[in-house]
Amino acid sequence: MKQITIIGASRGVGLLAVKQALKNGNRVVALSQNLDTLPDDANLTKIKGSATNVADVRNAIAGSDGIIVAIGTVSTKATTLYSDAARAIVQACKDTNAEAPLIVLTGFGSGESGKYQGIVMKILFSLVLKKVYENKTEMEKIVAASDLNWEIVRPGRLTDKPSSGNYRQYTTLESGMKIGSIARGDVAHFLVAQAEHATALKQYVSLTS
């Protein structure tokens, strides 16, 4: 049994990661501003707080064997959520838990991966998601510049399809690569597996079904 902290745990991939980590028999610490959606479980500790607050993050990650960052926003407007959280999380990890694997969820289209998107997704990003992904890119830069045991995970388009357990991962970017959709549950499965036993530290992992 390991202790895994999940930051951004109340919905989407974060909530599914909580459930997956518990299913795997781990102790889980969930940090979120909204705790209402979290299940009741003897192995789950719920902490109300913000990913952008160093003290809140420090409290949530103390003693954990792995840390998952799955924060998100439904807005497509310009935001500093990801970069603000990255700074707080990096500082908190340096203060208390620098050795634990830090598994950070962003998305395919952030950083250098944006150059490898198909034409349809490039158009969508330029029209709708550009500002959000600019800040996700900033988050990646902040995390990657740290001395922590980070791993950045970039899934393709997220869906609510049932988890298949059958997905592909890439640690390199190649011309013509096809990163399509992937179930949120499969992303959660991968995040928890990496928090338990990280296999791609200091790497960017692309995920697709």
N, C-alpha and C positions, 0 to 999 in steps of 0.2 A: 504494500500500500504506500502510495506517495501522496504528498500534499501539493495540489495544483491551484494556483490562483488564476482566476479568469476575470479580466478587466473588460467591462462592457458586456455584462452577463445577462441582461434582462430580456433580450429578444434576438431573433435571427440566429446567426452562426454562434454567437456567444451563449445564448440560452441552450442551444443544441449541444454545445461543447460541455456545458455544465452537466447535462443529462448523460452525455457519453462518458465523461470522466467518472461520474458516480457509478454508472453501469460497469465500468472497468474496475471498480472497487477502491477508488481513490478517495482521500479526503479532499474536499473542494472548498476554497474560499472565493466567494463571488462578490465583486465590487461593482456597484451600480447605483445610479441615482434613483432608480425605481426597482423595488424588491418584490412588488406584487405578483409578478409572473413566475417567480422562482419557486421550485417545488420545495416541499417540506421533507427533509431527509436528515437523519442523525449525523451523516458525514458531511453535511453542507453548512458552512458558516456564511451568513449573509451580512455584508457590510454596506451601509448606505454611505455613498461618497462619490467623489468626482475623480475621473482619470486625469484631470488637469491640476489636481491638488497634491502636492508632494507628500504632505502628511497622511492623507487618505491612502495614497498608493503605498507608502512606507508601511502603514499599518496592515494593509491587505497582503503584502508579499512576504512579511516577516516569517522566516522558517519554511517557506515553500520550496519544493524541489523543482518546480517548473512554473513558468508564468506565460499565460496566453493573453494577448491584447487583441480584442475583437470589437473595438469601439466603432460606431458608425452614426450616420445621420441620414434621414430620409430627404433632407433638403438638397437641392441642386445649386443653391446659392453659394457664393464665396464664403469660405469658413477658415478658421484657424484651429479648429478642434484637434485635428490630427497632429499638427506641429506643437501645439500647446501641450497636448497629452504626452507626446514623445519626450519633450524636455522634462516634464514632471516625472515620467516613468524612468527615464535614464538616471535622473538625479536620485530618485528613491532607490533604485537598484544599486547604485554606487554606494549609497549610505548603508544599506542593510543586507543586500543579497546579490552581490555582483557575480557569483559563480553560477547561479541558476540559469538554465536555458530561457531565453526571452523570445517567445514565438509571436511575431507581429503580423497580423492580417492586414493586407492592403488590397491590391487588386491588379489584375493584368491590365496594363494601360498606364500604370504609374512608372516613373523612372524610365530607364532605357527600354522597358518592355513596350512602351507606347509606339515605338518604331516598328514593332513586329505585329501590330494589329491588322486585321483584314480591313478592306476599304469601308465596309458598312459600319464597323465599330469605330473607325477613325472619324467618320462623319458624325456618328452619335456623340462621341466624346467632344468633338469640336463645337457641337451645337448645344449640348445639354450638360455634360459632365466635366468640362474642362477645368472649371475653378475648383471643384472638389478634388479632382485628381492632381491638380497642381499642389494642393496641400498634402495629399497622401505622399506625393513625391518628396516634399519637404520632410515629412515624417520619416521616410526611409533614409534620407540623408542624415538626419539627426541620430537615428539609431545606429546606422552603419559607421558613423564617425566615432562611436563610443568604443570602449574596450570591453564591452559586455559580450556574453555568449549569445549573440543575437541570431535569429533566422527570420527572414522576411518571406511571407507566403502570399503569392499573387494568384488567386483563382480567377477563372474566366467568369462569364455571366452566371450569376447565382439563380437557381431555381428552387421551387418548393417540391420538386419531385421526390419520391421516396429514395432513401439512400440505397445505392447499389453495392457499395464496397468495392466497386470496380472503377478505378479512376487512374489517370496517368499523371506523373510528376516529371518535371524537367528542371534541371539546375543550370541549363545554358539557354541562350537565346539564339535561334537559328533562322535564317531566311526561309520563308515558306511554312514555318511552324503554324499549326492550327490549334489555337486555344479557344475552345467553344464554351458551352455551358457546363455547369456542374451543380449537383444538388448541394444545398446548404449542409445537409447531414453528412455528406461525404467530406466536405471541407472541415466540419467539426471533428470528424473521425481522424483526419490527418493532423489537425492541430493538437489534439489530445495525445496522439501517438508520439508526436515530436516533443511535447512537454514531458512525456514519460521517458522517452529515450531518443534524444535529438540525434539525427543522422546527417544534418546539412547545416551545421553551424557556420556562420559567416557567409551564407549563401542565400541567393534569391530563388525560391522554388515556385514554378508555375504549375497550376493544377487545372486539369480538364477531365471531363468524363470520356 
